[in-house]
Amino acid sequence: MSQATLPLPQVPLDAQVRDWLRHLLAHGGRPSARELLVGVEQALGLHARWHLAGAIDALTQAAEPREVTRADRDYLVAMRQDGSLDAALRGAGKPDEQIASTVDALLRRSGALRDTEKFRDMVAFMAKFRRYSPYNNMLVRTQNPACSFYATQRDWEQRFKRALKDDARPLVILAPMHPVMLVYELDQTVGDKLPDLLAEIAGMIGEVPPGSLARLIENAATYGIQVSFRPQSSTLAGFATSYRGGSDWKMRVVVHDALDEPSRFGVLCHELAHILLGHLGGDADGWWPPRLNLDTATVEIEAEAVAHIVTQRSGLVGRSEGYLALYRHEGTLPPTVSLDAIAKVAGLVERMSREKLRPPRRRGARGAAAGAQPAA
């Protein structure tokens, strides 16, 4: 038998899954359990799914500390302990989880997140329509990048005196108490002319709604985040860091006390975004995920985008100075930026500023943020 016809040695599938997982982690990947499962099936075939849990256990229990970083270990352990991987393997999950798990992958395949101009357009659209959540705005923009304004059939008929065209094509968004809801873009309707620059599109220029800052601080405390206002240097508006005081606080945010109320609100939105996006690590109750190994550009773009969305939807159009920093990142957007995470956290921070929230449900250990560096 010639050398050319010798059979090649076969690498066991479990070893292939471990190598694939190492490569993913080394490049900053932090997918949800469902995304992880879909990814390994696409890369190595359907049977790879049954080796994923074993690969995760092998990496987290490896005797060699260099096998995975501390942040990687926290991420993998959290996925096993909170049951999300088991649920994904069973095919369990709510409709919104199924949609959310593929949003970033869909956007990247379509090119919607490959350059900063498209990303800025998406973030601006998410901030426009205060009648709908940032997440639903993102879903609409993903389905129809040319959409300028949308509403339900009922709103078109009753609020705007317009009817759907015979062949109107709906867009799908998520709805409270229902799996999905159908909405329609302006071009799919006929009837009365819309008022120039509807308030939902143009936004408002003004002050923070009364009580918003106080509610944001109160709800931050509910999440174990201490907020204080202290003198800072002229170049530091605020920062977020893990709490090292031997108390029940998990994280703390310090905001420059010389700022006016709108600026305090914007800075606090930015710093809370760092925490809730997992930039400083996860927490023992699983209230936010660990995403520690992201680069500086990624964490600042994500936090600035959240702050811009929340402040504009709160009536502070043009006051989110941090958002302007997005324009420093020209060219290709970092591949680790997650629009899915931005949309979810923007929606949460907005709710924190508008209503009193109940303490989140404990979900099990997700890896503490010990050793995390302050985020500004």
CORVEN-V900704 format. One line per field, one symbol per residue. phi: phi as a letter, one per 30 degrees, with the letter a starting at -180 (. if undefined). psi: psi as a letter, one per 30 degrees, with the letter a starting at -180 (. if undefined). burial: I if it has 16 or more other C-alpha atoms within 10 Angstrom, else O. A space follows every 10 residues. Layout:
phi->???
psi->???
burial->???
//
This chain:
phi->.dddcddddc dedddddddd dededdcidb ddeddddddd dddbjddded cddddddddd cdddddebdd dddedddedd ddiddedddd idkdeddddd dcdddddddd idbdbddddd ddddddddcd dbdeddeddd dddbdcdcab adeddedddc hbcddececd ccbcbeibdb bcbbdedcbb keddedheed cdibcacdee iddddddddd dddicdcbcb dbddcbdlab adcbbicddc bbbccedddd dedddddded dddedddidc jdbdcidbdd bdcddddddd dddddddded dddcjcdicd dddddeddcd jcdedddcde dedddddddd dddcbdcded ddcjdbjdce idcecc
psi->klefgkkkkk kkeeeeeeee eeeeefggkh lleeeeeeee eeegleffef feeeeeeeef gkejffelle eeeeeeeeee efgeeeeeef glkleeeeee fgeeeeeeef gfgflfeeee eeeeeffejf flleeeeeee eeejffkfkl lleeeeeeef hllklegkkl kklkkkglel kklklefgll blkkkkikef efaljalkkk feeeeeeeee eeggjkkljl kllfgjfllk llkiggafke lkkkkkffll eeeeeeeeee eeeeeffgfg lalffgfllk ifglleeeee eeeeeeeeee eefgghkffi eeffffffil bkkkffkjee eeeeeeeeee effflkklkl kkglkgjlgk fklkk.
burial->OOOOOOOOOO OOIIOIIIOI IIOIIOOIII IIIIIIIIII IOOOOOOIIO IIIOIIOOII OOOOOOOIOI IIIIIIIIII OIOIIIOIOO OOOOOOOOOI IIIIIOIOOO OIIIOIIOII OIIIIIIIII OIIIIIIIII IIOOOOOOII IIIOOIIOOO OIIIOOOOOI IOIIOOOOOO OOIIIIOIIO OOOOOOOOOO OOIOOOOIOO OIIOIIIIII IIIIIIIOOO OOOOOOIIII IIIOOOOOII IIIIIIOOOO OIIIIIIIII IIIIIIIIII IIIIIIIIII IIIIOOOIII IIIIIIIIII IIIIIIIOII OIIOOIOOIO OOIIOIIIII IIIIIIIIII IIIIOOIOOO OOIOIIIIII OOOOII
//
